[in-house]
Amino acid sequence: MSKVCDLTGKRRLVGNKVSHANNKKKTKQEVNLHTKRVFDPDSGETIKLKLSTRAIRSLDKIGSLSKFLRKNSRKLFAD
């Protein structure tokens, strides 16, 4: 089960925790993912997605899934 947001592509952050004695220990920050059912009024379908909390807030602000995809299509599919 991958821990990646389906819409934004957010993944975990990896870095070092550095002590006062300059010892380095690898740490991970996981993404805050939630499974959410999203209704798209344009297609009339309900889709089950794993979304980060930031993506959920963006969907609430923009209004619908298809509007979100139209607005962010360049950023999401640039790779």
DOGUDO-801310 format. One line per 8 residues: number of its first residue (from 1); their letters; for each residue x, y, z of N, C-alpha, C, O. Coordinates in pm, 1 decimal, padded with zeros to 6 digits, m for minus. Atoms other than C-alpha are relative to their C-alpha. Layout:
! residues N
NUM	a	X Y Z X Y Z X Y Z X Y Z | ...
END
This chain:
! residues 79
1	mskvcdlt	00084.8 m00117.4 00000.0 00000.0 00000.0 00000.0 00089.2 00123.5 00000.0 00157.7 00150.4 00098.7 | m00085.9 m00116.2 00009.3 00174.9 00314.1 m00117.7 m00062.1 00117.7 00074.1 m00184.1 00133.8 00078.6 | 00045.5 m00116.8 m00074.6 00154.2 00629.8 00088.7 00025.8 00124.1 m00084.9 00113.8 00204.9 m00055.2 | m00011.6 m00111.3 00092.8 00112.2 00878.1 m00195.7 m00139.3 00055.1 m00024.9 m00233.9 m00021.2 m00044.2 | 00128.4 m00062.9 00028.5 m00168.8 01127.8 m00248.9 m00034.1 m00021.0 m00147.9 00050.3 00000.0 m00235.1 | 00041.0 00029.5 00136.7 m00367.7 01036.0 m00561.0 m00007.4 00125.1 m00087.5 00016.8 00116.9 m00207.9 | 00013.1 m00121.3 00080.9 m00420.8 01396.5 m00672.0 00127.6 00081.9 m00007.5 00170.2 00119.6 m00116.6 | m00115.0 m00089.9 m00000.1 m00117.0 01596.2 m00566.3 00133.0 m00071.9 m00013.7 00232.7 m00009.7 m00050.2
9	gkrrlvgn	m00124.8 00074.7 00010.2 00144.5 01319.5 m00561.5 00092.7 00019.3 00118.3 00210.7 m00014.6 00110.5 | m00082.8 m00019.6 m00118.3 00268.2 01412.7 m00214.6 00047.3 m00134.4 00053.3 m00029.0 m00230.9 00056.4 | m00059.4 00119.7 m00056.9 00502.1 01152.5 m00062.1 00063.4 00035.6 00133.8 00057.4 00150.0 00178.8 | m00065.4 m00026.2 m00127.2 00691.6 01114.0 00261.3 00126.5 00083.3 m00019.5 00187.8 00080.1 m00126.2 | m00125.3 m00073.9 m00001.2 00981.8 01345.9 00346.7 00103.2 m00081.8 00076.0 00071.3 m00141.9 00178.6 | m00108.1 00073.5 m00064.8 01316.0 01187.9 00438.3 00111.2 00098.7 00028.0 00147.2 00179.6 m00057.5 | m00108.2 m00089.4 m00036.6 01589.5 01368.7 00623.5 00078.3 m00055.8 00116.4 00059.7 m00170.9 00156.0 | m00081.8 00039.8 m00113.5 01836.6 01354.4 00907.3 m00040.6 00077.9 00123.6 m00065.1 00198.4 00118.0
17	kvshannk	00013.0 m00065.3 m00129.6 01776.2 01425.7 01273.6 00142.4 00013.3 00052.1 00211.8 m00087.0 00068.9 | m00138.3 m00024.9 m00038.9 02100.7 01585.9 01390.3 00003.9 00039.1 00147.0 m00061.6 00134.8 00188.1 | m00010.0 m00026.9 m00143.2 02191.4 01577.8 01759.2 00101.4 00111.4 00025.6 00167.8 00160.4 m00065.8 | m00096.4 m00103.0 m00038.9 02398.7 01829.9 01949.7 00142.8 m00046.7 m00026.4 00230.3 00034.4 m00056.8 | m00133.1 00056.9 00025.5 02698.1 01595.2 01909.3 00021.8 m00028.3 m00148.7 00120.0 m00092.5 m00185.9 | m00007.0 00012.5 00145.6 02636.4 01601.6 01530.9 m00016.1 m00144.8 m00047.0 00033.4 m00181.9 m00153.4 | 00035.4 00134.0 00045.6 02514.4 01240.1 01519.4 m00121.9 00011.5 m00089.7 m00215.9 00084.9 m00059.0 | 00109.7 m00010.2 00096.6 02284.6 01189.4 01222.4 m00079.3 m00129.5 m00001.3 m00022.6 m00238.4 m00010.1
25	kktkqevn	00089.0 00115.8 00001.4 01984.7 00957.0 01228.5 m00110.4 00028.2 m00101.6 m00173.0 00134.2 m00098.9 | 00103.2 m00017.0 00102.9 01747.9 00905.7 00934.0 m00138.2 00007.8 00062.7 m00170.9 m00070.0 00152.3 | 00138.0 m00011.9 m00046.7 01390.7 01019.0 00996.5 m00092.1 00010.4 m00120.3 m00050.5 00049.5 m00229.3 | 00100.9 m00010.0 00105.4 01070.5 01003.4 00792.9 m00118.6 00078.1 00053.0 m00157.2 00061.8 00168.7 | 00126.4 m00065.8 m00030.2 00767.5 01231.7 00792.8 m00101.0 m00051.6 m00100.3 m00089.3 m00026.3 m00220.2 | 00101.2 00057.2 00087.5 00465.9 01050.4 00654.2 m00105.2 00105.0 m00035.7 m00126.3 00201.4 00037.9 | 00106.2 m00088.7 00047.0 00190.5 01224.0 00459.6 m00128.2 m00032.8 00076.1 m00154.9 m00149.2 00105.8 | 00126.3 00018.5 m00070.3 m00142.6 01274.2 00637.3 m00106.9 m00036.8 m00102.9 m00174.5 00050.8 m00156.9
33	lhtkrvfd	00091.7 00047.3 00103.7 m00356.2 01058.8 00403.6 m00130.3 m00049.7 00060.2 m00132.3 m00108.1 00168.5 | 00132.2 00048.5 m00036.6 m00727.5 00984.8 00428.2 m00065.7 m00059.7 m00123.3 m00048.5 m00008.7 m00233.9 | 00077.9 00056.4 00109.4 m00945.8 00761.6 00213.9 m00131.4 00074.2 m00005.7 m00203.8 00081.0 00093.6 | 00118.3 m00084.4 00013.2 m01226.9 00976.0 00079.1 m00072.1 m00033.7 m00129.2 m00009.2 m00055.0 m00232.8 | 00080.8 00017.2 00120.5 m01512.1 00920.3 m00163.8 m00036.6 00138.6 m00050.8 m00092.4 00220.9 00021.9 | 00021.5 m00131.1 00060.9 m01537.4 01214.0 m00402.3 m00102.6 m00014.8 m00111.5 m00087.5 m00098.5 m00200.5 | 00102.2 00000.5 00105.1 m01847.1 01281.1 m00613.1 00035.2 00105.3 m00102.4 00063.3 00219.9 m00067.3 | m00026.5 m00093.3 00109.0 m01786.9 01441.3 m00952.2 m00131.3 00025.5 m00073.5 m00182.0 m00064.5 m00140.6
41	pdsgetik	00129.6 m00026.3 00063.2 m02104.3 01614.1 m01077.9 00004.5 m00001.3 m00152.8 m00097.3 m00027.6 m00216.8 | m00009.1 m00000.3 00146.3 m01974.4 01641.1 m01436.7 m00017.6 m00139.8 m00058.2 m00089.0 m00158.0 m00156.9 | 00011.4 00136.7 00050.6 m01938.3 01265.8 m01484.2 m00108.6 m00079.4 00071.3 m00152.2 m00183.1 00021.3 | 00103.1 00069.1 m00075.9 m02194.7 01164.8 m01219.8 00049.9 m00122.8 00073.4 m00029.6 m00209.6 00109.3 | m00058.8 00115.9 m00065.3 m01954.9 00916.9 m01057.9 00055.8 00037.0 00136.7 00093.7 00151.4 00161.5 | m00067.3 m00014.0 m00128.1 m01827.7 00868.2 m00705.1 00127.2 m00082.2 m00005.8 00123.7 m00200.7 m00038.9 | m00130.5 00063.3 00011.0 m01457.3 00785.3 m00689.5 00063.3 m00004.8 00138.5 00057.4 00092.7 00213.3 | m00065.9 00016.5 m00128.3 m01267.2 00649.8 m00388.5 00148.4 00031.0 m00019.5 00215.5 m00034.8 m00099.0
49	lklstrai	m00137.4 m00044.3 00015.1 m00929.8 00825.5 m00350.7 00069.8 00007.1 00134.7 00005.9 00026.2 00238.2 | m00081.1 m00028.9 m00117.9 m00644.7 00845.7 m00100.6 00054.1 00141.3 m00016.7 00134.2 00167.7 m00106.4 | m00034.6 m00140.6 00014.5 m00600.3 01219.0 m00044.5 00070.6 00051.7 00123.9 00041.4 00010.1 00236.1 | m00059.6 m00071.2 m00111.4 m00375.8 01434.2 00168.5 m00099.7 00104.4 00048.8 m00192.4 00141.5 m00023.1 | 00093.3 m00098.6 m00054.8 m00549.2 01683.7 00393.7 00004.5 00129.3 m00079.4 m00097.1 00197.9 m00090.9 | m00011.7 m00120.7 00083.7 m00419.1 01967.6 00176.5 m00083.9 m00015.6 m00127.5 m00148.6 00079.9 m00170.5 | 00079.5 00023.5 00120.8 m00582.2 01810.5 m00131.6 m00149.7 00004.1 00031.6 m00228.7 00052.7 m00049.3 | 00141.0 m00005.1 m00039.6 m00911.9 01768.9 00056.8 m00044.8 00144.9 00016.5 m00153.7 00181.8 m00027.3
57	rsldkigs	00033.2 m00141.5 m00017.8 m00906.7 02136.6 00153.6 m00008.3 00072.0 m00134.3 m00095.2 00156.9 m00154.0 | 00002.6 m00061.3 00132.7 m00827.5 02236.3 m00205.6 m00126.0 m00038.8 m00076.0 m00186.9 00044.7 m00142.8 | 00123.2 00044.8 00065.5 m01116.3 02024.5 m00336.8 m00121.6 00073.3 00056.8 m00210.9 00113.2 m00018.1 | 00111.3 m00071.4 m00061.9 m01352.6 02186.8 m00086.1 m00006.2 00144.9 m00048.0 m00114.4 00199.0 m00070.4 | m00004.2 m00140.1 00041.3 m01238.9 02533.3 m00190.8 m00040.1 00016.6 m00146.8 m00117.4 00106.4 m00180.5 | 00025.8 m00013.1 00143.7 m01252.6 02477.1 m00568.1 m00140.4 m00046.3 m00035.2 m00205.5 00014.7 m00120.0 | 00137.8 00040.6 00021.9 m01579.2 02283.5 m00561.7 m00019.3 m00141.5 m00049.3 m00101.2 m00214.7 00006.4 | 00019.9 00136.1 00051.3 m01545.7 01964.8 m00765.2 00132.0 m00055.9 m00051.9 00229.2 00016.9 m00072.2
65	lskflrkn	m00120.0 00069.4 00044.6 m01293.3 01709.1 m00882.3 00041.7 00043.9 m00140.4 00160.3 00064.4 m00166.1 | m00034.8 m00037.5 00137.9 m01312.9 01804.8 m01251.0 00053.5 00143.6 m00006.2 00142.3 00172.2 m00086.5 | m00054.2 m00136.4 m00004.5 m01257.7 02175.5 m01169.5 00142.9 m00001.3 00053.6 00229.0 00071.5 00004.4 | m00134.0 00012.3 m00056.8 m00956.3 02078.5 m00957.9 00098.0 m00050.1 m00105.2 00208.6 00002.5 m00117.5 | m00088.7 00055.3 00102.1 m00810.2 01871.1 m01241.5 00025.7 00098.2 m00113.2 00137.3 00106.1 m00164.5 | m00020.7 m00100.5 00105.3 m00866.8 02145.2 m01499.3 00096.7 00108.2 00045.8 00182.2 00152.1 m00031.0 | m00084.2 m00107.6 m00050.1 m00699.3 02403.9 m01278.1 00144.8 m00044.6 00017.2 00236.9 00032.6 m00009.8 | m00134.1 00047.7 m00033.3 m00399.4 02188.3 m01183.2 00056.2 m00099.5 m00099.6 00151.7 m00169.9 m00066.8
73	srklfad	m00044.3 00102.5 00094.6 m00353.7 01977.3 m01497.2 00145.6 00020.9 m00042.6 00218.0 m00076.8 m00062.0 | m00139.6 m00024.1 00040.0 m00025.1 02145.2 m01594.4 00097.9 m00045.2 00108.9 00202.0 m00103.9 00079.6 | m00088.1 00038.2 m00109.5 00125.8 02090.1 m01249.6 00001.7 m00151.6 00018.9 00107.0 m00209.6 00045.4 | 00009.6 00142.8 m00028.5 00001.6 01731.1 m01215.9 00062.2 m00085.8 m00109.1 00120.9 m00189.7 m00079.3 | m00045.5 00083.4 00110.5 00097.6 01602.9 m01560.1 00122.9 00054.5 m00069.4 00145.0 00024.6 m00186.8 | m00120.3 m00058.7 00059.0 00421.7 01795.4 m01619.4 00110.9 m00102.3 m00014.7 00200.7 m00083.6 m00096.7 | m00109.8 00098.9 00002.8 00638.6 01485.7 m01559.1 00001.7 m00079.9 m00125.7 00087.6 m00166.5 m00142.7
END
